[in-house]
Amino acid sequence: MPAATSSETWDAAWTLTMRSKRKRLTDNISDQYPTIGRLRRSGVMEVETGGKEIQEDLMYGLGTSEWFDGYDVLSTNATDGITAAFYQFRYNATPIVISMTEEVESRKSDSAEKLLTAKTTQAMTKSLDTINAAVHGAQSGKSMLGLQDIVKSSSGSTLGGISGSSNSWWENKRGSFTGTTGESTTGRTTFITKSGDAYEGVLDMGLLWNSVSEGNDKPDLIITSFKHYGAYESVFEGTGHLRTAEKSSGSYGIGAQGTITFRGAPVIPDRDCVTANMYFLNTKYLKLKVQAGKNFAKTPFKEPSNQLAKVAFVVSGMQLVTNNRRRQGVLNDLA
């Protein structure tokens, strides 16, 4: 007997009630959110209590300091050297909508995951997915600032009300890939072509690292696309190349956790990252400000007057900010 097929549309009620066998909801659509996850674990997310704007006080001048002897006249000229960058909170809302019929039908199966829980998980996942994409995007409309705004691949932009074209100290660092040959026919990228005994992409990473660093103030996070993560990964995994080892197991290769680093900073891939970019971030000066009470908060359900349904929202109020732009860098034009 041939296997039976079903042709009806599986809406939320059917999927989670009459035909549900397991109490879980498996995400098959979103690209996940590794950058947001890393920022949350690394303490980059900071809660702000109220306020229409976020103010970051900045020092860009140090005044005068002189050597003197005897009765030399010393300068008493005042130096400004203090200003502030201002950022506005941006808000995101994702609806949770449940009809009366869905709510009633979801109670028929004891083995089904509660409809409310499933809908909330769905909305929360969408909210995180949207914000993760915004972090890697450029500000548009009412969206928040992204890495493409804070760590620009071009000079002269205005951020936080301060123009980079007239304030060189407010410019992020940037570098371009300088490779001249490619291996596109083998599926590789020019990122890993060699210049002598060194890889051209890795050399460019080193140049940008040095440009962004000052003494012990160095990048602590590098984010790139899977394309260039894979290219950098192949430097360690290819035959005859340097390999890393897991301390606990002693086995060679990237390791069970899939973690690779550059000069001590973890390199993480994100599908939302612009393919041509690799970001060198110093999270000491990069924060995701979250408004108190609006950290993926759920609003109460309300019912419209002309529909037998109810709606609530997962709401976030946040903004990506920096108070030291020149400690952030981007390597762009990666081939």
C-alpha positions as CSV (number, residue, x, y, z in Angstrom):
1,M,0.0,0.0,0.0
2,P,1.5,3.4,-1.0
3,A,2.2,5.9,1.7
4,A,-0.7,8.3,2.3
5,T,-0.2,12.0,1.5
6,S,-1.9,15.1,3.0
7,S,-2.6,18.2,1.0
8,E,-4.3,20.6,3.4
9,T,-2.4,23.7,4.6
10,W,-0.9,23.3,8.0
11,D,-1.6,26.5,9.9
12,A,-0.5,27.1,13.4
13,A,-3.5,25.3,14.9
14,W,-3.1,22.1,12.9
15,T,0.7,21.9,13.3
16,L,0.7,22.4,17.0
17,T,-2.4,20.5,18.0
18,M,-4.0,17.6,16.2
19,R,-0.8,16.4,14.5
20,S,1.9,17.4,17.0
21,K,3.9,14.5,18.4
22,R,6.8,16.3,20.2
23,K,6.7,19.3,22.6
24,R,9.2,21.4,20.7
25,L,9.2,23.9,17.8
26,T,12.1,23.6,15.4
27,D,13.3,26.7,13.6
28,N,13.6,26.0,9.8
29,I,13.7,29.6,8.5
30,S,15.8,32.1,10.4
31,D,19.6,32.5,10.0
32,Q,20.1,32.5,13.8
33,Y,21.8,35.4,15.5
34,P,25.4,34.7,16.4
35,T,26.4,38.3,16.7
36,I,23.6,39.2,19.1
37,G,24.4,36.0,21.1
38,R,28.1,37.0,21.3
39,L,27.3,40.6,22.3
40,R,25.0,39.3,25.1
41,R,27.5,36.8,26.4
42,S,30.4,39.4,26.3
43,G,28.6,42.0,28.4
44,V,28.3,44.4,25.4
45,M,24.6,44.9,26.0
46,E,24.0,47.6,28.5
47,V,20.7,48.7,30.0
48,E,19.8,52.4,30.0
49,T,17.0,53.7,32.2
50,G,14.8,56.0,30.2
51,G,15.9,59.0,28.3
52,K,15.1,60.1,24.7
53,E,18.8,60.0,23.6
54,I,22.0,58.2,24.6
55,Q,24.8,60.6,25.4
56,E,28.4,59.4,25.1
57,D,31.0,62.0,26.4
58,L,34.1,62.1,24.4
59,M,37.6,63.6,24.9
60,Y,39.5,64.5,21.7
61,G,42.0,67.1,22.9
62,L,44.6,67.1,25.7
63,G,45.6,70.8,26.0
64,T,49.2,72.0,26.5
65,S,52.1,70.8,28.6
66,E,55.4,72.7,28.7
67,W,58.9,72.3,30.1
68,F,60.0,75.4,32.0
69,D,62.8,76.8,34.1
70,G,63.0,79.8,36.5
71,Y,60.6,82.6,35.7
72,D,59.5,81.4,32.2
73,V,56.0,82.5,31.3
74,L,53.7,79.5,30.9
75,S,50.7,79.2,28.6
76,T,47.3,79.5,30.2
77,N,45.3,79.0,27.0
78,A,42.2,76.9,27.6
79,T,41.7,73.8,25.4
80,D,38.2,72.6,24.7
81,G,38.8,68.9,23.7
82,I,35.5,67.7,25.2
83,T,32.3,66.9,23.3
84,A,29.6,64.3,23.2
85,A,28.0,62.0,20.7
86,F,24.2,61.6,20.8
87,Y,22.3,58.5,19.7
88,Q,18.5,58.0,19.5
89,F,16.8,54.8,20.7
90,R,15.1,52.8,18.1
91,Y,12.1,50.5,18.6
92,N,11.2,47.2,17.1
93,A,7.9,45.3,17.6
94,T,6.9,41.8,16.5
95,P,3.3,40.7,16.9
96,I,1.9,37.6,18.6
97,V,-1.6,37.1,17.1
98,I,-4.0,34.3,18.3
99,S,-7.5,33.9,17.1
100,M,-10.3,32.5,19.3
101,T,-10.6,29.4,17.2
102,E,-6.9,28.7,17.3
103,E,-6.9,29.1,21.1
104,V,-9.9,26.7,21.5
105,E,-8.6,24.1,19.1
106,S,-5.1,24.1,20.7
107,R,-6.6,22.7,23.9
108,K,-7.7,19.4,22.2
109,S,-4.4,17.7,22.3
110,D,-2.5,17.0,25.6
111,S,0.6,16.3,23.6
112,A,0.7,19.6,21.7
113,E,2.9,22.5,22.7
114,K,0.7,25.3,24.0
115,L,-0.2,27.6,21.2
116,L,0.7,30.7,23.2
117,T,4.2,29.3,24.0
118,A,4.8,28.4,20.3
119,K,3.6,31.8,19.1
120,T,5.8,33.6,21.6
121,T,8.8,31.6,20.6
122,Q,8.0,32.3,16.9
123,A,7.8,36.1,17.6
124,M,10.9,36.1,19.8
125,T,12.9,34.3,17.1
126,K,11.8,36.8,14.5
127,S,12.7,39.7,16.7
128,L,16.2,38.4,17.4
129,D,16.7,37.6,13.7
130,T,15.6,41.1,12.7
131,I,17.9,42.8,15.2
132,N,20.9,40.6,14.3
133,A,20.4,41.6,10.7
134,A,20.1,45.3,11.7
135,V,23.4,45.1,13.5
136,H,25.1,44.1,10.3
137,G,23.1,46.5,8.2
138,A,23.0,50.3,7.6
139,Q,20.5,52.6,9.3
140,S,17.4,53.1,7.2
141,G,14.0,54.7,8.1
142,K,13.4,54.0,11.7
143,S,15.9,51.1,12.1
144,M,18.8,51.1,14.5
145,L,22.4,51.9,13.5
146,G,24.5,49.0,12.2
147,L,28.1,48.1,11.8
148,Q,28.0,49.5,8.3
149,D,27.3,52.9,9.9
150,I,29.7,52.7,12.8
151,V,32.6,51.0,11.0
152,K,32.3,52.5,7.6
153,S,34.2,51.3,4.6
154,S,34.3,54.9,3.3
155,S,35.4,58.1,5.1
156,G,33.6,61.3,6.0
157,S,30.4,60.1,7.5
158,T,28.5,61.6,10.4
159,L,27.8,59.5,13.5
160,G,26.2,60.6,16.7
161,G,26.0,64.2,15.4
162,I,29.8,64.4,14.8
163,S,31.2,64.7,11.3
164,G,34.1,62.4,10.5
165,S,35.2,64.6,7.5
166,S,36.0,67.5,9.8
167,N,37.1,65.5,12.8
168,S,39.7,62.9,11.9
169,W,39.7,61.5,15.4
170,W,36.1,60.3,14.8
171,E,37.0,58.1,11.8
172,N,37.2,54.3,12.1
173,K,40.1,52.4,10.6
174,R,39.7,50.7,7.3
175,G,41.7,48.6,4.9
176,S,41.1,47.0,1.5
177,F,42.2,43.5,0.3
178,T,45.2,43.8,-1.9
179,G,45.4,40.4,-3.4
180,T,46.0,40.2,-7.2
181,T,45.5,36.6,-8.1
182,G,42.6,34.2,-7.5
183,E,41.6,30.5,-7.4
184,S,37.9,31.0,-8.2
185,T,37.9,27.8,-10.4
186,T,38.6,25.7,-7.3
187,G,36.0,27.3,-5.2
188,R,38.6,29.2,-3.2
189,T,38.8,33.0,-2.9
190,T,41.7,35.4,-3.4
191,F,41.7,35.9,0.4
192,I,44.0,32.8,0.7
193,T,46.3,33.3,-2.2
194,K,50.0,33.5,-1.2
195,S,52.5,36.3,-1.3
196,G,55.8,34.5,-0.9
197,D,55.2,32.3,2.1
198,A,52.4,34.3,3.6
199,Y,48.7,34.4,2.7
200,E,47.6,37.8,1.3
201,G,44.4,38.0,3.2
202,V,46.1,37.2,6.5
203,L,48.7,39.9,5.8
204,D,45.9,42.4,5.3
205,M,44.3,41.3,8.5
206,G,47.6,42.0,10.3
207,L,47.8,45.5,8.8
208,L,44.4,46.4,9.9
209,W,44.9,44.9,13.4
210,N,48.0,47.1,13.9
211,S,46.1,50.2,12.7
212,V,43.2,49.6,15.1
213,S,45.4,48.7,18.1
214,E,47.2,51.0,20.5
215,G,49.4,49.3,23.1
216,N,47.2,46.8,25.0
217,D,44.1,48.3,23.5
218,K,43.3,45.7,20.8
219,P,40.3,44.2,19.0
220,D,38.7,41.4,21.0
221,L,36.2,40.3,18.4
222,I,36.3,39.7,14.6
223,I,33.2,39.1,12.6
224,T,32.9,38.1,9.0
225,S,30.8,36.2,6.5
226,F,30.9,32.4,6.2
227,K,32.7,32.8,2.8
228,H,35.7,34.4,4.4
229,Y,35.5,32.5,7.6
230,G,35.8,29.4,5.5
231,A,38.8,30.9,3.6
232,Y,40.6,31.8,6.8
233,E,39.7,28.4,8.3
234,S,41.3,26.7,5.3
235,V,44.6,28.3,6.3
236,F,44.6,26.1,9.4
237,E,43.0,23.0,7.9
238,G,44.7,22.6,4.6
239,T,47.4,20.0,3.9
240,G,50.8,21.3,5.0
241,H,49.4,24.3,6.8
242,L,49.6,25.3,10.4
243,R,47.0,23.5,12.6
244,T,45.5,24.4,15.9
245,A,44.9,22.0,18.7
246,E,42.3,21.5,21.5
247,K,44.0,21.7,24.9
248,S,41.7,19.1,26.5
249,S,41.8,16.5,23.8
250,G,45.1,17.1,22.2
251,S,43.6,16.5,18.8
252,Y,44.6,18.6,15.9
253,G,42.5,20.8,13.7
254,I,40.0,23.6,14.4
255,G,38.7,21.7,17.4
256,A,35.3,20.4,18.6
257,Q,34.0,23.9,19.3
258,G,34.9,25.2,15.8
259,T,36.7,28.2,17.3
260,I,39.5,30.0,15.4
261,T,41.2,33.1,16.5
262,F,43.5,35.9,15.1
263,R,46.1,37.2,17.5
264,G,43.9,36.0,20.4
265,A,40.6,37.5,19.2
266,P,37.8,35.0,18.3
267,V,36.7,35.0,14.6
268,I,33.0,34.3,14.3
269,P,31.0,33.9,11.1
270,D,27.5,35.4,10.6
271,R,25.3,34.9,7.6
272,D,24.0,38.5,8.1
273,C,27.5,40.0,7.7
274,V,28.2,41.8,4.4
275,T,30.1,39.3,2.3
276,A,32.9,41.7,1.4
277,N,33.5,42.9,5.0
278,M,35.5,41.6,8.0
279,Y,35.0,43.7,11.1
280,F,37.7,44.2,13.8
281,L,35.9,45.3,16.9
282,N,37.0,46.5,20.3
283,T,33.9,45.9,22.4
284,K,35.3,48.0,25.2
285,Y,34.1,51.0,23.1
286,L,31.1,49.3,21.3
287,K,27.9,48.8,23.1
288,L,24.4,47.7,22.3
289,K,22.3,50.0,24.6
290,V,19.0,48.5,25.6
291,Q,16.2,50.6,27.2
292,A,15.1,49.3,30.6
293,G,11.8,47.4,30.3
294,K,12.1,47.1,26.6
295,N,14.6,44.1,26.4
296,F,12.4,41.8,24.3
297,A,9.5,42.6,26.6
298,K,6.0,41.2,26.0
299,T,3.0,43.5,26.1
300,P,-0.4,42.5,27.4
301,F,-2.8,40.9,25.0
302,K,-5.6,43.1,23.6
303,E,-8.7,42.3,21.6
304,P,-9.9,44.4,18.7
305,S,-13.6,45.4,18.8
306,N,-14.5,43.7,15.5
307,Q,-12.5,40.5,15.6
308,L,-12.4,37.4,17.8
309,A,-8.7,37.4,18.2
310,K,-6.1,38.9,20.5
311,V,-2.7,40.5,19.9
312,A,0.4,41.3,21.9
313,F,3.9,42.4,20.9
314,V,7.5,41.5,21.7
315,V,9.0,45.0,22.0
316,S,12.7,46.1,22.0
317,G,14.2,49.5,22.4
318,M,17.9,49.7,21.6
319,Q,20.7,51.3,19.7
320,L,24.2,50.3,18.7
321,V,26.7,53.0,19.8
322,T,30.4,53.6,20.0
323,N,32.4,56.1,22.1
324,N,35.8,55.5,20.4
325,R,35.3,55.0,16.7
326,R,39.0,54.8,15.8
327,R,39.3,51.6,17.8
328,Q,37.0,49.9,15.3
329,G,38.1,48.7,11.9
330,V,36.8,47.1,8.7
331,L,38.7,45.1,6.1
332,N,36.5,45.5,2.9
333,D,36.7,44.5,-0.7
334,L,37.5,41.0,0.2
335,A,37.4,38.9,-3.0
